[in-house]
């Protein structure tokens, strides 16, 4: 990789970090929730997958099933997830978000998007077109890379 490309990558990643720090200064449901990092990871995994077995969650988190059981118990207590019987295998319990869990994920996502939207409203049209092209290309490459894994 040539020096110019490496310098650009470094600058872009540093800008992303700086934006993250700037956004962290503003109230967000992500920072006002009283969930642990592992609990938040479970909620995020379920928001993407729809539902998961305890075994699936244990694998994704890299922890044992007993640890997942405790995490899920606490999330049930918070009213963010529920357990139900797997319709294809009655021995398996599936975990899924409750409406409150779905709302939390929507609120977190919307808060972040609102910050970006406020910034984009101050950019000129040419910059927005360039940004649209860049993020579309990033999405295309990411889909290709993660498809292979």
Secondary structure, DSSP 8 states (H G I E B T S, - for coil): --HHHHHHHHHHHHHHHHHHHHHHTS--HHHH----HHHHHHHHHHHHHSEEEHHHHHHHHTS-HHHHHHHHHHHHHTTSEEEEEETTEEEEEEEEE-HHHHHHHHHHHHHHHHHHHHHHTTS-HHHHHHHHHHHHHHHHHHHHHHHH-
